[in-house]
Structure formats: structure tokens, C-alpha cells
Amino acid sequence: AATAPIARPNAGFWVWFGRESRFALDDTRRTVEATMPGHHRVKAGSASASAAVDFAEALCDPDPDDPDAAFPFTVVRESFGPAEGDTLRIEHGKPDGRLITLGEGRVTEVDADGGVTVEREMSPGGSYDGLGGRREAGDVAVTSLSEGRRWYPTTYRAADGTVKGTYVNVCTPVEVFPDAARYVDLHVDVVKHPDGTVERVDDDVLDASVSRGDTPEPLAEKARSVASALTNAL
């Protein structure tokens, strides 16, 4: 006996959904997912409108296991950047109001926890602050940034991959925007030398900033606490 075909890959139908049908689909979807009013109606308009719906619904339905759910950074980053391959500036503020751009690098990695890794090529000449090693042609700086964290590390490597040291900057909580990471440097930092020696530096600079009135004492104390924890961890 002949067997009926189990699939008809070329068979299909185009269905014209009207406004009422779209809103009925919204009601069905809402039973399993956060669904804004007009979900299907708005998505039918354009690709950019569809992306906007995804963004709005992600904001309205944060991950309950995310400690930063009040600000869903991952949703924002996935919608607007930075993404892997993008260019990102590092904007280094100072308590006296200055803003210094440390450089611009390429985003080499992003992770689900909100971390962004940036790689920069260093210009030869001079030495690395706090580490003392020479800055040479081919050197690369690899910086790991996380939204909301009060510190970030930069590891310097020679062209052959040899580690020249790691500099951990203590700062106000980092903000990672689509084109720049921004924070205010709080002077005290922690460095790890190539031989593994860990050193806390620039406490005197922080003390002077407090004396001038540039850094409030409670903020300075927080910076000292973070630096102490980093020194012990490294």
C-alpha cells in the first residue's frame, strides 16, 4: 500500500493578520511572556520598530536573579552597544573636574555578566605609571570593564605576550556607554608587578585631594576600602 507523504515542504499559506488578530495574539503571548500592548502591531511596522519592542519588553521583564535588575545593563548593551568589534574610548575623570581620554581601543569580548574587554595598542616611549617598565612598540593594553564596578584592571603585554604588569584603577562605579567607558578616578590604585609583587600606590595623592576639597572623605574612605580588598585579593 502506498504511504502518504509525511511532509510537504513546498506547501504553505500566507495569512493576512488584521489589527484585531494581532491584539488577540498579544493576549495569547502575554500568558507566557512579558508583552506590551500592541506587540504584534508595532513589530509589523518595521525592523527598527520590532527591535524597539524587544528592548521595551526586556526592560519590563528583568531577570529576577540579576542583582542589577533595576538597571538591566545587558539589555541596553545588546540594543545599543558596545558590541564585539566596536571601538570604545576610556574617559578618565578626575575629582577636580578634568576629563582625560586614556585612549581608544577595540572591544574584543563581551560577556553575559556585563563585562567588556577592550584592547589598545600602546605608543612607544616613556614608562608605565606605577609599574616602571618601558613602553615599547608592539605593547598592548587589555582592559576589563564592568558596569557599576568600582575598579577595573589593565594588563600590559609585550609584543611576544610577556606580561609587563597589571594596573588596577580604583574609581567611582564604571559606566559603559555605547562609545565610551566613563568614571572618576579616585587616585589610590593597586599594581601587580611582573614578578607577582603587589603594591598599593598614590594614597598620598588621594589624601591631598581630600585636603583640597576635591574628594569627599566618605568617598575617599570607600576608595581606600576597595584598594585594601584588591591588595588582599591579588
ChimeraX commands (.cxc) that place a marker at each C-alpha (Angstrom):
marker #1 position 0.00,0.00,0.00 radius 0.5
marker #1 position 1.18,3.47,-0.81 radius 0.5
marker #1 position 2.36,5.53,2.14 radius 0.5
marker #1 position 1.17,9.10,2.43 radius 0.5
marker #1 position 3.95,11.72,2.45 radius 0.5
marker #1 position 4.96,12.79,5.94 radius 0.5
marker #1 position 5.92,16.30,4.88 radius 0.5
marker #1 position 5.07,18.73,2.14 radius 0.5
marker #1 position 7.98,21.21,2.24 radius 0.5
marker #1 position 6.60,23.35,-0.57 radius 0.5
marker #1 position 3.15,23.67,0.93 radius 0.5
marker #1 position 2.29,26.81,2.85 radius 0.5
marker #1 position -0.12,29.67,3.22 radius 0.5
marker #1 position 0.17,33.41,3.52 radius 0.5
marker #1 position -2.12,34.68,6.27 radius 0.5
marker #1 position -3.18,38.31,6.43 radius 0.5
marker #1 position -3.39,39.31,10.08 radius 0.5
marker #1 position -5.63,42.27,10.78 radius 0.5
marker #1 position -5.45,44.57,13.77 radius 0.5
marker #1 position -7.86,42.51,15.89 radius 0.5
marker #1 position -5.91,39.33,15.13 radius 0.5
marker #1 position -2.67,40.98,16.21 radius 0.5
marker #1 position -4.14,42.09,19.53 radius 0.5
marker #1 position -5.58,38.61,20.10 radius 0.5
marker #1 position -2.10,37.19,19.53 radius 0.5
marker #1 position -0.81,39.69,22.11 radius 0.5
marker #1 position -3.22,38.23,24.67 radius 0.5
marker #1 position -2.04,34.70,23.95 radius 0.5
marker #1 position 1.64,35.64,24.10 radius 0.5
marker #1 position 1.09,37.54,27.36 radius 0.5
marker #1 position 0.26,34.28,29.13 radius 0.5
marker #1 position 3.88,33.14,28.79 radius 0.5
marker #1 position 5.98,36.30,28.16 radius 0.5
marker #1 position 6.04,39.96,29.10 radius 0.5
marker #1 position 4.10,41.52,26.21 radius 0.5
marker #1 position 3.49,45.22,25.69 radius 0.5
marker #1 position 0.15,46.46,24.31 radius 0.5
marker #1 position 0.34,46.31,20.53 radius 0.5
marker #1 position 3.33,43.94,20.46 radius 0.5
marker #1 position 2.44,42.35,17.11 radius 0.5
marker #1 position 1.01,45.59,15.68 radius 0.5
marker #1 position 4.23,47.54,16.33 radius 0.5
marker #1 position 6.52,44.72,15.17 radius 0.5
marker #1 position 4.66,44.62,11.85 radius 0.5
marker #1 position 5.73,48.19,11.10 radius 0.5
marker #1 position 9.48,47.93,10.53 radius 0.5
marker #1 position 12.66,46.21,11.67 radius 0.5
marker #1 position 13.59,49.16,13.89 radius 0.5
marker #1 position 10.13,49.16,15.46 radius 0.5
marker #1 position 10.45,45.43,16.10 radius 0.5
marker #1 position 13.79,45.97,17.84 radius 0.5
marker #1 position 12.25,48.72,19.97 radius 0.5
marker #1 position 9.53,46.31,21.13 radius 0.5
marker #1 position 12.14,43.73,22.14 radius 0.5
marker #1 position 14.03,46.40,24.07 radius 0.5
marker #1 position 10.94,47.71,25.88 radius 0.5
marker #1 position 9.80,44.24,26.87 radius 0.5
marker #1 position 13.22,43.26,28.13 radius 0.5
marker #1 position 13.20,46.34,30.36 radius 0.5
marker #1 position 9.76,45.42,31.67 radius 0.5
marker #1 position 10.73,41.82,32.41 radius 0.5
marker #1 position 14.14,41.90,34.16 radius 0.5
marker #1 position 15.91,38.76,35.26 radius 0.5
marker #1 position 15.00,38.22,38.96 radius 0.5
marker #1 position 18.41,36.62,39.55 radius 0.5
marker #1 position 20.23,39.73,38.29 radius 0.5
marker #1 position 21.38,41.88,41.27 radius 0.5
marker #1 position 21.38,44.92,38.97 radius 0.5
marker #1 position 17.90,44.21,37.62 radius 0.5
marker #1 position 16.85,47.78,38.43 radius 0.5
marker #1 position 19.18,48.74,35.59 radius 0.5
marker #1 position 19.37,45.91,33.03 radius 0.5
marker #1 position 22.74,46.81,31.53 radius 0.5
marker #1 position 22.89,43.71,29.35 radius 0.5
marker #1 position 19.61,44.66,27.65 radius 0.5
marker #1 position 20.88,48.18,26.99 radius 0.5
marker #1 position 24.25,46.97,25.71 radius 0.5
marker #1 position 22.71,44.38,23.41 radius 0.5
marker #1 position 20.42,47.05,21.93 radius 0.5
marker #1 position 22.84,49.97,21.60 radius 0.5
marker #1 position 26.37,48.64,22.14 radius 0.5
marker #1 position 29.19,48.32,22.64 radius 0.5
marker #1 position 29.42,45.05,20.76 radius 0.5
marker #1 position 32.41,42.91,19.91 radius 0.5
marker #1 position 34.48,44.68,17.25 radius 0.5
marker #1 position 33.28,48.16,18.21 radius 0.5
marker #1 position 35.62,50.99,19.18 radius 0.5
marker #1 position 35.44,52.22,22.79 radius 0.5
marker #1 position 37.10,55.22,24.44 radius 0.5
marker #1 position 38.21,55.18,28.07 radius 0.5
marker #1 position 37.23,58.53,29.62 radius 0.5
marker #1 position 39.13,59.03,32.86 radius 0.5
marker #1 position 37.61,61.76,35.02 radius 0.5
marker #1 position 39.39,63.47,37.90 radius 0.5
marker #1 position 37.84,64.72,41.17 radius 0.5
marker #1 position 38.86,68.29,40.27 radius 0.5
marker #1 position 36.63,68.19,37.18 radius 0.5
marker #1 position 39.13,67.31,34.45 radius 0.5
marker #1 position 38.40,64.62,31.86 radius 0.5
marker #1 position 41.29,62.74,30.29 radius 0.5
marker #1 position 40.78,60.29,27.43 radius 0.5
marker #1 position 43.22,57.46,28.08 radius 0.5
marker #1 position 42.83,56.15,24.58 radius 0.5
marker #1 position 40.58,54.26,22.25 radius 0.5
marker #1 position 40.54,50.53,21.75 radius 0.5
marker #1 position 38.70,47.67,20.14 radius 0.5
marker #1 position 36.12,45.64,22.04 radius 0.5
marker #1 position 37.42,42.07,21.86 radius 0.5
marker #1 position 34.90,40.38,24.14 radius 0.5
marker #1 position 31.56,40.96,25.87 radius 0.5
marker #1 position 30.03,38.56,28.38 radius 0.5
marker #1 position 26.61,37.84,29.82 radius 0.5
marker #1 position 27.53,39.44,33.15 radius 0.5
marker #1 position 28.07,42.86,31.62 radius 0.5
marker #1 position 31.83,42.66,31.23 radius 0.5
marker #1 position 33.52,44.35,28.27 radius 0.5
marker #1 position 37.15,43.71,27.31 radius 0.5
marker #1 position 38.99,46.41,25.38 radius 0.5
marker #1 position 42.38,46.05,23.70 radius 0.5
marker #1 position 44.58,49.06,22.88 radius 0.5
marker #1 position 47.91,49.34,21.11 radius 0.5
marker #1 position 50.36,51.42,23.13 radius 0.5
marker #1 position 52.60,54.13,21.70 radius 0.5
marker #1 position 56.29,53.55,22.40 radius 0.5
marker #1 position 58.19,55.87,24.72 radius 0.5
marker #1 position 58.18,56.54,28.45 radius 0.5
marker #1 position 57.25,54.07,31.17 radius 0.5
marker #1 position 54.14,52.57,32.72 radius 0.5
marker #1 position 52.78,54.54,35.67 radius 0.5
marker #1 position 53.23,52.61,38.90 radius 0.5
marker #1 position 54.90,49.67,37.16 radius 0.5
marker #1 position 58.06,51.29,35.87 radius 0.5
marker #1 position 58.51,49.12,32.78 radius 0.5
marker #1 position 59.33,50.71,29.43 radius 0.5
marker #1 position 56.55,51.33,26.93 radius 0.5
marker #1 position 57.73,49.74,23.68 radius 0.5
marker #1 position 56.46,49.29,20.14 radius 0.5
marker #1 position 54.04,46.38,19.93 radius 0.5
marker #1 position 52.87,46.65,23.54 radius 0.5
marker #1 position 49.17,46.02,24.11 radius 0.5
marker #1 position 46.91,47.07,26.99 radius 0.5
marker #1 position 43.98,44.76,27.80 radius 0.5
marker #1 position 41.34,46.44,29.97 radius 0.5
marker #1 position 38.38,44.65,31.59 radius 0.5
marker #1 position 35.41,46.91,32.35 radius 0.5
marker #1 position 32.20,46.02,34.18 radius 0.5
marker #1 position 29.21,48.33,34.55 radius 0.5
marker #1 position 28.84,49.51,38.15 radius 0.5
marker #1 position 32.13,48.12,39.46 radius 0.5
marker #1 position 34.38,50.43,41.50 radius 0.5
marker #1 position 37.62,49.25,39.93 radius 0.5
marker #1 position 38.99,47.85,36.70 radius 0.5
marker #1 position 42.25,46.14,35.73 radius 0.5
marker #1 position 44.52,46.82,32.78 radius 0.5
marker #1 position 47.17,44.25,31.92 radius 0.5
marker #1 position 50.10,45.36,29.77 radius 0.5
marker #1 position 51.73,42.82,27.47 radius 0.5
marker #1 position 54.75,42.97,25.18 radius 0.5
marker #1 position 54.52,42.02,21.51 radius 0.5
marker #1 position 55.56,38.45,22.38 radius 0.5
marker #1 position 52.82,38.15,25.01 radius 0.5
marker #1 position 55.05,38.67,28.03 radius 0.5
marker #1 position 53.12,40.34,30.86 radius 0.5
marker #1 position 54.65,43.65,31.89 radius 0.5
marker #1 position 52.30,44.10,34.83 radius 0.5
marker #1 position 48.72,44.85,35.82 radius 0.5
marker #1 position 47.40,48.22,36.98 radius 0.5
marker #1 position 44.08,48.19,38.87 radius 0.5
marker #1 position 42.36,51.56,38.89 radius 0.5
marker #1 position 40.07,52.41,41.84 radius 0.5
marker #1 position 37.26,54.71,40.78 radius 0.5
marker #1 position 33.61,55.64,41.02 radius 0.5
marker #1 position 31.27,52.97,39.57 radius 0.5
marker #1 position 32.13,52.45,35.90 radius 0.5
marker #1 position 29.55,53.40,33.27 radius 0.5
marker #1 position 29.90,51.63,29.92 radius 0.5
marker #1 position 28.23,53.70,27.20 radius 0.5
marker #1 position 27.98,52.66,23.52 radius 0.5
marker #1 position 31.11,54.61,22.57 radius 0.5
marker #1 position 32.93,55.21,25.86 radius 0.5
marker #1 position 33.53,53.88,29.36 radius 0.5
marker #1 position 33.43,56.67,31.93 radius 0.5
marker #1 position 34.23,57.04,35.63 radius 0.5
marker #1 position 36.04,59.35,38.06 radius 0.5
marker #1 position 39.48,58.19,39.14 radius 0.5
marker #1 position 39.94,58.19,42.94 radius 0.5
marker #1 position 43.75,58.35,42.84 radius 0.5
marker #1 position 44.65,55.33,45.01 radius 0.5
marker #1 position 45.41,52.27,42.88 radius 0.5
marker #1 position 46.87,48.78,43.15 radius 0.5
marker #1 position 49.58,47.39,40.87 radius 0.5
marker #1 position 50.86,43.88,40.31 radius 0.5
marker #1 position 54.42,43.69,39.02 radius 0.5
marker #1 position 55.65,41.00,36.60 radius 0.5
marker #1 position 57.32,39.14,39.49 radius 0.5
marker #1 position 53.97,38.90,41.32 radius 0.5
marker #1 position 54.68,41.68,43.84 radius 0.5
marker #1 position 51.52,43.61,44.73 radius 0.5
marker #1 position 51.78,47.28,45.67 radius 0.5
marker #1 position 49.24,49.90,46.67 radius 0.5
marker #1 position 50.10,53.34,45.27 radius 0.5
marker #1 position 49.09,57.01,45.43 radius 0.5
marker #1 position 47.44,57.09,48.87 radius 0.5
marker #1 position 49.19,60.43,49.35 radius 0.5
marker #1 position 47.58,61.80,46.17 radius 0.5
marker #1 position 44.14,60.80,47.47 radius 0.5
marker #1 position 44.87,62.41,50.84 radius 0.5
marker #1 position 45.87,65.65,49.10 radius 0.5
marker #1 position 42.67,65.58,47.03 radius 0.5
marker #1 position 40.63,65.30,50.23 radius 0.5
marker #1 position 42.55,68.20,51.79 radius 0.5
marker #1 position 41.82,70.39,48.75 radius 0.5
marker #1 position 38.12,69.57,48.95 radius 0.5
marker #1 position 38.06,67.77,45.60 radius 0.5
marker #1 position 37.20,64.35,47.07 radius 0.5
marker #1 position 34.69,64.00,49.94 radius 0.5
marker #1 position 36.06,61.98,52.85 radius 0.5
marker #1 position 33.31,59.29,52.69 radius 0.5
marker #1 position 34.16,58.68,49.02 radius 0.5
marker #1 position 37.86,58.61,49.82 radius 0.5
marker #1 position 37.25,56.06,52.57 radius 0.5
marker #1 position 35.32,53.88,50.14 radius 0.5
marker #1 position 38.24,54.07,47.71 radius 0.5
marker #1 position 40.67,53.05,50.45 radius 0.5
marker #1 position 38.44,50.11,51.38 radius 0.5
marker #1 position 38.29,48.93,47.76 radius 0.5
marker #1 position 42.07,49.28,47.43 radius 0.5
marker #1 position 42.60,47.22,50.58 radius 0.5
marker #1 position 40.34,44.45,49.30 radius 0.5
marker #1 position 42.13,44.41,45.94 radius 0.5
marker #1 position 45.55,44.28,47.60 radius 0.5
marker #1 position 44.48,41.24,49.60 radius 0.5
marker #1 position 42.86,39.55,46.59 radius 0.5
marker #1 position 45.80,39.98,44.23 radius 0.5
marker link #1:1,2 radius 0.2
marker link #1:2,3 radius 0.2
marker link #1:3,4 radius 0.2
marker link #1:4,5 radius 0.2
marker link #1:5,6 radius 0.2
marker link #1:6,7 radius 0.2
marker link #1:7,8 radius 0.2
marker link #1:8,9 radius 0.2
marker link #1:9,10 radius 0.2
marker link #1:10,11 radius 0.2
marker link #1:11,12 radius 0.2
marker link #1:12,13 radius 0.2
marker link #1:13,14 radius 0.2
marker link #1:14,15 radius 0.2
marker link #1:15,16 radius 0.2
marker link #1:16,17 radius 0.2
marker link #1:17,18 radius 0.2
marker link #1:18,19 radius 0.2
marker link #1:19,20 radius 0.2
marker link #1:20,21 radius 0.2
marker link #1:21,22 radius 0.2
marker link #1:22,23 radius 0.2
marker link #1:23,24 radius 0.2
marker link #1:24,25 radius 0.2
marker link #1:25,26 radius 0.2
marker link #1:26,27 radius 0.2
marker link #1:27,28 radius 0.2
marker link #1:28,29 radius 0.2
marker link #1:29,30 radius 0.2
marker link #1:30,31 radius 0.2
marker link #1:31,32 radius 0.2
marker link #1:32,33 radius 0.2
marker link #1:33,34 radius 0.2
marker link #1:34,35 radius 0.2
marker link #1:35,36 radius 0.2
marker link #1:36,37 radius 0.2
marker link #1:37,38 radius 0.2
marker link #1:38,39 radius 0.2
marker link #1:39,40 radius 0.2
marker link #1:40,41 radius 0.2
marker link #1:41,42 radius 0.2
marker link #1:42,43 radius 0.2
marker link #1:43,44 radius 0.2
marker link #1:44,45 radius 0.2
marker link #1:45,46 radius 0.2
marker link #1:46,47 radius 0.2
marker link #1:47,48 radius 0.2
marker link #1:48,49 radius 0.2
marker link #1:49,50 radius 0.2
marker link #1:50,51 radius 0.2
marker link #1:51,52 radius 0.2
marker link #1:52,53 radius 0.2
marker link #1:53,54 radius 0.2
marker link #1:54,55 radius 0.2
marker link #1:55,56 radius 0.2
marker link #1:56,57 radius 0.2
marker link #1:57,58 radius 0.2
marker link #1:58,59 radius 0.2
marker link #1:59,60 radius 0.2
marker link #1:60,61 radius 0.2
marker link #1:61,62 radius 0.2
marker link #1:62,63 radius 0.2
marker link #1:63,64 radius 0.2
marker link #1:64,65 radius 0.2
marker link #1:65,66 radius 0.2
marker link #1:66,67 radius 0.2
marker link #1:67,68 radius 0.2
marker link #1:68,69 radius 0.2
marker link #1:69,70 radius 0.2
marker link #1:70,71 radius 0.2
marker link #1:71,72 radius 0.2
marker link #1:72,73 radius 0.2
marker link #1:73,74 radius 0.2
marker link #1:74,75 radius 0.2
marker link #1:75,76 radius 0.2
marker link #1:76,77 radius 0.2
marker link #1:77,78 radius 0.2
marker link #1:78,79 radius 0.2
marker link #1:79,80 radius 0.2
marker link #1:80,81 radius 0.2
marker link #1:81,82 radius 0.2
marker link #1:82,83 radius 0.2
marker link #1:83,84 radius 0.2
marker link #1:84,85 radius 0.2
marker link #1:85,86 radius 0.2
marker link #1:86,87 radius 0.2
marker link #1:87,88 radius 0.2
marker link #1:88,89 radius 0.2
marker link #1:89,90 radius 0.2
marker link #1:90,91 radius 0.2
marker link #1:91,92 radius 0.2
marker link #1:92,93 radius 0.2
marker link #1:93,94 radius 0.2
marker link #1:94,95 radius 0.2
marker link #1:95,96 radius 0.2
marker link #1:96,97 radius 0.2
marker link #1:97,98 radius 0.2
marker link #1:98,99 radius 0.2
marker link #1:99,100 radius 0.2
marker link #1:100,101 radius 0.2
marker link #1:101,102 radius 0.2
marker link #1:102,103 radius 0.2
marker link #1:103,104 radius 0.2
marker link #1:104,105 radius 0.2
marker link #1:105,106 radius 0.2
marker link #1:106,107 radius 0.2
marker link #1:107,108 radius 0.2
marker link #1:108,109 radius 0.2
marker link #1:109,110 radius 0.2
marker link #1:110,111 radius 0.2
marker link #1:111,112 radius 0.2
marker link #1:112,113 radius 0.2
marker link #1:113,114 radius 0.2
marker link #1:114,115 radius 0.2
marker link #1:115,116 radius 0.2
marker link #1:116,117 radius 0.2
marker link #1:117,118 radius 0.2
marker link #1:118,119 radius 0.2
marker link #1:119,120 radius 0.2
marker link #1:120,121 radius 0.2
marker link #1:121,122 radius 0.2
marker link #1:122,123 radius 0.2
marker link #1:123,124 radius 0.2
marker link #1:124,125 radius 0.2
marker link #1:125,126 radius 0.2
marker link #1:126,127 radius 0.2
marker link #1:127,128 radius 0.2
marker link #1:128,129 radius 0.2
marker link #1:129,130 radius 0.2
marker link #1:130,131 radius 0.2
marker link #1:131,132 radius 0.2
marker link #1:132,133 radius 0.2
marker link #1:133,134 radius 0.2
marker link #1:134,135 radius 0.2
marker link #1:135,136 radius 0.2
marker link #1:136,137 radius 0.2
marker link #1:137,138 radius 0.2
marker link #1:138,139 radius 0.2
marker link #1:139,140 radius 0.2
marker link #1:140,141 radius 0.2
marker link #1:141,142 radius 0.2
marker link #1:142,143 radius 0.2
marker link #1:143,144 radius 0.2
marker link #1:144,145 radius 0.2
marker link #1:145,146 radius 0.2
marker link #1:146,147 radius 0.2
marker link #1:147,148 radius 0.2
marker link #1:148,149 radius 0.2
marker link #1:149,150 radius 0.2
marker link #1:150,151 radius 0.2
marker link #1:151,152 radius 0.2
marker link #1:152,153 radius 0.2
marker link #1:153,154 radius 0.2
marker link #1:154,155 radius 0.2
marker link #1:155,156 radius 0.2
marker link #1:156,157 radius 0.2
marker link #1:157,158 radius 0.2
marker link #1:158,159 radius 0.2
marker link #1:159,160 radius 0.2
marker link #1:160,161 radius 0.2
marker link #1:161,162 radius 0.2
marker link #1:162,163 radius 0.2
marker link #1:163,164 radius 0.2
marker link #1:164,165 radius 0.2
marker link #1:165,166 radius 0.2
marker link #1:166,167 radius 0.2
marker link #1:167,168 radius 0.2
marker link #1:168,169 radius 0.2
marker link #1:169,170 radius 0.2
marker link #1:170,171 radius 0.2
marker link #1:171,172 radius 0.2
marker link #1:172,173 radius 0.2
marker link #1:173,174 radius 0.2
marker link #1:174,175 radius 0.2
marker link #1:175,176 radius 0.2
marker link #1:176,177 radius 0.2
marker link #1:177,178 radius 0.2
marker link #1:178,179 radius 0.2
marker link #1:179,180 radius 0.2
marker link #1:180,181 radius 0.2
marker link #1:181,182 radius 0.2
marker link #1:182,183 radius 0.2
marker link #1:183,184 radius 0.2
marker link #1:184,185 radius 0.2
marker link #1:185,186 radius 0.2
marker link #1:186,187 radius 0.2
marker link #1:187,188 radius 0.2
marker link #1:188,189 radius 0.2
marker link #1:189,190 radius 0.2
marker link #1:190,191 radius 0.2
marker link #1:191,192 radius 0.2
marker link #1:192,193 radius 0.2
marker link #1:193,194 radius 0.2
marker link #1:194,195 radius 0.2
marker link #1:195,196 radius 0.2
marker link #1:196,197 radius 0.2
marker link #1:197,198 radius 0.2
marker link #1:198,199 radius 0.2
marker link #1:199,200 radius 0.2
marker link #1:200,201 radius 0.2
marker link #1:201,202 radius 0.2
marker link #1:202,203 radius 0.2
marker link #1:203,204 radius 0.2
marker link #1:204,205 radius 0.2
marker link #1:205,206 radius 0.2
marker link #1:206,207 radius 0.2
marker link #1:207,208 radius 0.2
marker link #1:208,209 radius 0.2
marker link #1:209,210 radius 0.2
marker link #1:210,211 radius 0.2
marker link #1:211,212 radius 0.2
marker link #1:212,213 radius 0.2
marker link #1:213,214 radius 0.2
marker link #1:214,215 radius 0.2
marker link #1:215,216 radius 0.2
marker link #1:216,217 radius 0.2
marker link #1:217,218 radius 0.2
marker link #1:218,219 radius 0.2
marker link #1:219,220 radius 0.2
marker link #1:220,221 radius 0.2
marker link #1:221,222 radius 0.2
marker link #1:222,223 radius 0.2
marker link #1:223,224 radius 0.2
marker link #1:224,225 radius 0.2
marker link #1:225,226 radius 0.2
marker link #1:226,227 radius 0.2
marker link #1:227,228 radius 0.2
marker link #1:228,229 radius 0.2
marker link #1:229,230 radius 0.2
marker link #1:230,231 radius 0.2
marker link #1:231,232 radius 0.2
marker link #1:232,233 radius 0.2
marker link #1:233,234 radius 0.2
view
